[in-house]
Each structure stands twice: as C-alpha cells, then as structure tokens.
C-alpha cells in the first residue's frame, strides 16, 4: 500500500546529497542536465546591500505582528484540505526555463541572478507577503539544496509537485519521491497530458490520475492544450484541481491561429515569425474559459502572462475574469510585492464574474 513518510524534514535534510534522476528530457525547452551544467560555475553568494536583505529575510519571524498583517492581506482559497494563496509561485525562474523566445542571453542572465541564496530570499519574501504555495519539481531540490529553506530559513512554504515524465511505468515511483520530499499536493504534468492525448494514449492520463489518487493528498491534472482537459471532463474525472494555461493572444509575438499545431511546443522552434517559437501557451483561450465555466473543481491558471509578453495587470485580470481561481506566476524577488498588490486588486475587481470561486 502506498504511504507517505512521516519524517519529512529528516528526509529533506539528506536530499541534497541524492543523485539526480534523469527523467525530464521531455521538457518543452530544455532538460535538467543542461540546467545543471550551466549553473555549476555560478556563485551562490549575494553582495552589497543584498547581504543585509538576505540576513533580514533569513531571520524574519513569520509569526511577527507586522508580517502577519501583510500575510492576511493575501486572498486565499481551498484546494482539498489546503489553504492556498490566490497567487502561487511558479518554478520556471528557479529552473531557468525562461521561455525567452529569441533572447539568447536570458538563461545566462537568470542563472547569474537567481543563485541558491537568492532563491531562498525569494521564497521567504513570497511568504512575507502571503504567498504560501509554490509549484516545484524534484530536481529543483537537487540543484539548489532547497531543503535548507525549511531547515535553515524557517520556511513554511507548501508546495505542489509537478511530476515531469511521459513514462507511465515510472510514474508512481516519481509521485512517491516528490511526496517523500514534502509535497502537499501533486498533479499530472501538462506536457504528459498533452502528449499522451495527441499521441492517442489518453488511457495513460486516466492511469496517472488513478495512481495519484492512491495517496492522501490533493490531486490535479495539468495541460497546455484545451482538448486534454475536455477529454478529462467527458470521462468524468474529478481531480481536486485543474492546472491549465490561460492567457489571451493579443500580443505581438503570438502567431496566427491558422498556423497553430497541437504539439508545436514540443517540436523544434520555427525561425518563421508566423509559427511557434516558444511564444504561445494557451492556443484556445475562449474555448478554455467556456469549458471551465461548467467545471466545479478549483482551477489554477498558469502562463497567465504568456511568459512575460503580457503585463501583470492585464494578465491577472483576464485570468480571474475568465474563471481562474488561483494564478501560478514565476517571480523574481523584486517583482513579488508589486504582483501581490495586483493580485489583490484583480481579485477584488473580479467578484462579479460568472464562474463561482473555487
């Protein structure tokens, strides 16, 4: 019978020494090996005035009255047994998965900036302003010794496991590994859901869902494309949440609808501006919004800014108005405070939307 380890923190204390599992080569943009090679030469230090900010955040008492007042301003909802902030931190900026289109320098810039210590600072600042949940992958713990955030920085951040693989044979082992690392929830990676559906293996979606349901945690299903989620709804799958992209396509780098292909984000990028080049993540936003109006479980929307092509004020409002209950957004530390304020405003402005809040 599957089970969860009760001594999570003890396990976390040893995770930094564990070997990396080579199981994410299917990632749309790059694999773990490339990330690690790029990061090996980078210092884990911060300098100058940042040193004071690092010390402040590391010592920050999340129970302190001033911090408690900040945290209470963040709207929250429920996913299963979890209380979740309406703003959830994404992990692509930790993984250096920048979706930079043709800006070749962005991965190196992000890797130079987001050192191990900077990532701990980012997590603690998220918590300072009420962001209590992040989406993480097991390899994030290997790269940056993330266990130290909980054991040395006083972190409380709960995390949702993004189990990246298209190998259904390995799926349960990887789910269990993420839960042993301390995940509070788990969901089917959108890449697997997309690929299995369009490669005519939708039964794997159902198998993965059944595997996750064996564990006593909230379970989600993710996708970038509309059709896999529509399939899950037709099949009567009832996860604790959906994890589905949502953004409009009214931005310069979005390619025309007639040139969009089902699995284009898993194919080589085109050099033709009229076709996919790491630039679009929700190809049917109106259909997605319409479908989700009838879905009763909470919806975490991701890629709501089309990886930086849409302003936060615009993207947040569009997603909340369209029915999303939570927004998963990758953030650098200097973006957190502004994004939190925009979330509060967008959430308040969307109270008359059609879809009930989850």
C-alpha positions in Angstrom: 0.0 0.0 0.0 1.4 3.4 -0.9 2.2 5.6 2.1 3.7 9.0 2.9 6.8 9.2 5.0 6.0 10.8 8.4 9.5 12.2 9.0 9.6 14.6 6.1 12.0 17.1 7.5 14.5 14.4 8.3 14.3 13.2 4.7 14.7 16.8 3.5 17.9 17.1 5.4 19.5 14.4 3.3 18.0 15.2 -0.1 20.8 17.5 -1.3 23.2 14.5 -1.4 20.9 12.3 -3.5 21.7 11.7 -7.2 19.8 13.5 -9.9 17.2 11.4 -11.7 17.4 11.8 -15.5 13.7 11.9 -16.1 12.8 15.3 -17.6 14.3 15.1 -21.0 10.8 15.6 -22.4 10.6 19.2 -21.1 9.5 21.6 -23.8 12.5 23.8 -23.6 15.4 22.0 -22.0 16.5 19.2 -19.7 17.9 19.1 -16.2 21.4 18.2 -17.4 21.7 21.4 -19.4 20.5 23.4 -16.4 23.0 21.9 -14.0 25.9 22.3 -16.4 25.0 26.0 -16.9 24.8 26.6 -13.1 28.0 24.8 -11.9 30.2 27.8 -12.5 27.9 30.3 -10.8 28.5 31.6 -7.3 25.8 31.1 -4.6 26.5 34.4 -3.0 24.8 37.8 -3.0 26.6 41.0 -2.4 26.3 44.6 -1.3 23.0 45.8 0.1 21.5 42.5 -0.8 23.6 41.0 2.0 21.5 43.0 4.6 18.3 42.0 2.9 19.3 38.3 2.9 20.1 38.5 6.6 16.8 40.2 7.3 14.8 37.6 5.4 16.6 34.7 6.9 15.9 36.0 10.4 12.3 37.1 9.6 9.8 35.7 12.0 6.7 34.8 10.0 4.7 34.9 13.3 5.7 38.6 13.9 2.7 41.0 14.0 4.0 43.2 11.1 4.4 40.1 8.9 1.1 38.7 10.0 -0.7 41.8 8.9 1.0 41.6 5.4 0.1 38.0 5.1 -3.5 38.5 6.0 -4.0 40.8 3.0 -3.4 38.0 0.5 -6.8 36.4 -0.5 -6.8 32.6 -0.1 -9.0 29.7 -1.3 -9.1 26.0 -0.6 -7.8 23.0 -2.6 -8.8 19.9 -0.8 -7.5 20.2 2.7 -5.1 23.0 1.8 -5.5 26.7 2.3 -3.8 28.2 -0.8 -2.9 31.8 -1.6 -4.6 33.1 -4.8 -1.1 33.9 -6.1 1.1 30.8 -6.3 4.7 31.0 -7.2 5.9 29.1 -10.3 9.3 27.5 -10.5 10.4 28.1 -14.1 12.5 31.1 -13.0 14.2 28.7 -10.5 14.8 26.1 -13.2 16.0 28.9 -15.6 13.2 27.8 -18.0 12.8 31.4 -19.3 10.7 30.9 -22.4 12.9 33.7 -23.8 11.9 33.2 -27.4 14.9 34.6 -29.4 16.6 36.4 -26.5 19.5 34.0 -26.2 21.2 35.8 -23.2 18.2 35.4 -20.9 19.0 32.0 -19.4 22.6 33.1 -18.5 21.3 36.3 -17.0 18.7 34.5 -14.9 21.3 31.9 -13.8 23.7 34.6 -12.7 20.9 36.4 -10.8 19.0 33.5 -9.3 21.7 31.9 -7.2 20.8 29.5 -4.4 20.7 32.2 -1.8 18.7 34.5 -4.0 16.1 31.7 -4.4 15.9 31.4 -0.6 15.4 35.1 -0.4 12.6 34.9 -3.0 10.8 32.2 -1.2 10.9 34.0 2.2 9.8 37.2 0.6 6.9 35.4 -1.0 5.9 34.2 2.4 6.3 37.6 3.9 3.6 38.9 1.6 1.3 36.0 2.0 2.2 33.7 -1.0 2.1 30.4 0.8 2.4 27.9 -2.1 4.8 27.2 -4.9 5.0 24.6 -7.7 8.2 22.6 -7.6 9.9 19.6 -9.2 12.2 17.1 -7.5 15.2 18.3 -9.5 14.8 21.8 -8.0 15.8 20.3 -4.7 18.9 18.8 -6.2 20.1 22.0 -8.0 19.7 24.4 -5.1 19.5 22.2 -1.9 16.0 23.6 -1.3 15.6 21.6 1.8 17.7 24.2 3.5 14.9 26.7 3.0 12.8 24.8 5.5 15.5 23.7 7.8 17.7 26.8 8.0 15.5 29.7 6.8 12.4 28.9 8.9 10.3 28.4 5.7 6.7 27.2 5.8 6.0 27.3 2.1 3.8 24.4 1.0 4.5 23.1 -2.5 2.7 21.3 -5.2 4.6 18.6 -7.0 5.0 18.9 -10.8 5.9 15.3 -11.8 7.7 15.6 -15.1 7.7 12.4 -17.1 5.9 10.8 -20.0 6.9 7.3 -18.8 3.8 5.8 -17.2 5.8 2.9 -16.0 7.9 5.2 -13.8 5.0 7.4 -12.8 4.2 6.0 -9.4 7.8 5.9 -8.3 8.2 9.6 -9.2 5.0 10.6 -7.5 6.1 8.9 -4.3 9.5 10.5 -4.5 8.0 14.0 -4.7 5.7 13.3 -1.8 8.7 12.0 0.3 10.4 15.3 -0.4 7.5 17.0 1.3 5.0 18.0 -1.4 1.5 18.8 -0.1 -0.2 18.1 -3.4 0.6 16.6 -6.8 -0.6 17.0 -10.4 -0.1 15.4 -13.8 2.4 17.5 -15.7 0.8 19.3 -18.6 3.4 18.1 -21.1 2.5 14.4 -20.4 -1.2 15.1 -20.6 -0.8 16.9 -23.9 1.5 14.3 -25.4 -0.5 11.3 -24.3 -3.7 12.7 -25.6 -2.4 13.7 -29.1 -0.4 10.6 -29.5 -3.6 8.6 -28.9 -2.7 7.3 -25.5 -5.3 9.0 -23.4 -5.6 5.9 -21.2 -2.3 7.0 -19.6 -4.0 10.2 -18.3 -6.5 8.0 -16.5 -3.8 5.7 -15.2 -1.7 8.6 -13.9 -4.8 10.1 -12.2 -5.6 6.7 -10.6 -2.0 6.4 -9.3 -2.1 9.9 -7.8 -5.4 9.2 -6.1 -3.9 6.4 -4.1 -2.1 9.0 -1.9 -3.8 11.1 0.7 -3.0 14.5 -0.9 -4.9 16.8 -3.2 -4.5 15.7 -6.9 -4.6 17.8 -10.0 -4.5 17.4 -13.8 -2.5 19.8 -15.9 -2.5 20.7 -19.6 -1.4 23.4 -22.0 -4.0 22.4 -24.6 -7.7 22.6 -24.4 -8.6 19.1 -25.7 -6.9 17.0 -23.0 -8.9 18.9 -20.3 -12.1 18.5 -22.3 -11.3 14.8 -22.5 -10.9 14.5 -18.7 -14.3 16.3 -18.2 -16.0 14.0 -20.7 -14.5 11.0 -19.0 -15.9 12.1 -15.6 -12.5 12.5 -13.9 -12.9 14.7 -10.9 -9.5 15.9 -9.6 -9.1 18.2 -6.7 -7.9 20.9 -9.1 -7.1 21.6 -12.8 -3.8 23.2 -13.7 -4.5 24.8 -17.1 -2.9 27.6 -19.1 -4.9 30.8 -19.7 -3.8 33.9 -21.5 -5.2 35.9 -24.4 -3.3 36.2 -27.6 -3.4 39.9 -28.2 0.4 40.4 -28.0 3.0 40.9 -30.7 4.8 37.6 -30.7 1.6 35.4 -30.7 1.5 33.6 -34.1 -1.8 33.4 -36.1 -4.4 30.8 -35.1 -4.3 29.2 -38.5 -0.6 28.3 -38.0 -1.0 26.7 -34.6 -0.4 22.9 -34.2 -1.4 20.6 -31.4 2.1 19.7 -30.2 4.1 22.6 -31.5 5.6 23.5 -28.2 7.2 20.0 -28.1 8.7 20.4 -31.6 11.8 22.5 -32.7 11.2 26.2 -32.7 10.5 27.8 -36.1 12.5 30.7 -37.3 9.4 32.0 -39.2 7.7 34.7 -37.2 4.3 33.3 -38.3 4.9 30.0 -36.5 5.6 28.7 -33.0 8.9 29.9 -31.3 8.4 29.4 -27.6 5.9 32.1 -27.7 2.3 30.9 -27.0 1.0 28.6 -24.3 -2.9 28.8 -24.5 -4.0 28.5 -28.1 -7.7 28.5 -27.4 -8.4 30.8 -24.5 -12.1 31.5 -25.3 -12.8 27.7 -25.5 -10.9 27.2 -22.3 -12.9 29.8 -20.5 -16.2 28.4 -21.8 -15.3 24.8 -20.8 -14.2 25.8 -17.3 -17.4 27.7 -16.6 -19.0 24.3 -16.0 -16.2 22.7 -14.1 -16.8 22.6 -10.4 -13.3 22.0 -9.1 -10.7 24.7 -8.4 -8.7 25.9 -11.4 -5.1 27.0 -11.1 -4.2 29.0 -14.3 -0.6 29.2 -15.4 1.3 31.1 -18.1 -1.2 33.9 -17.5 1.4 36.4 -18.7 2.4 34.4 -21.7 5.9 34.1 -20.2 6.3 37.9 -19.9 4.6 39.0 -23.1 1.5 40.4 -21.2 1.6 42.9 -18.4 0.7 41.6 -14.9 -2.3 43.9 -14.5 -3.7 42.8 -17.9 -2.9 39.1 -17.5 -4.1 38.8 -13.9 -7.4 40.5 -14.6 -8.0 38.4 -17.7 -7.4 35.2 -15.9 -9.6 36.0 -12.8 -12.4 37.3 -15.0 -12.2 34.2 -17.2 -12.8 31.9 -14.2 -9.4 31.0 -12.8 -9.3 30.6 -9.0 -5.6 30.7 -8.5 -2.8 32.1 -10.6 0.6 30.4 -10.8 3.2 33.1 -11.7 7.0 32.8 -11.9 8.5 35.8 -10.0 11.9 37.2 -9.3 12.3 38.6 -5.8 11.9 42.3 -6.9 8.5 41.5 -8.6 6.8 40.0 -5.6 5.5 43.0 -3.8 4.0 44.6 -6.9 2.5 41.3 -8.1 0.9 40.7 -4.7 -0.8 44.2 -4.8 -2.0 43.5 -8.4 -3.4 40.1 -7.3 -5.4 41.8 -4.5 -6.8 44.4 -6.9 -7.6 41.9 -9.7 -9.3 39.5 -7.3 -11.5 42.3 -5.9 -12.4 43.5 -9.3 -13.4 40.0 -10.5 -16.1 39.4 -7.8 -18.9 39.7 -10.3 -17.5 37.1 -12.8 -19.7 34.3 -13.9 -17.8 31.3 -12.6 -18.1 30.7 -8.8 -14.9 30.9 -6.9 -13.2 27.7 -6.0 
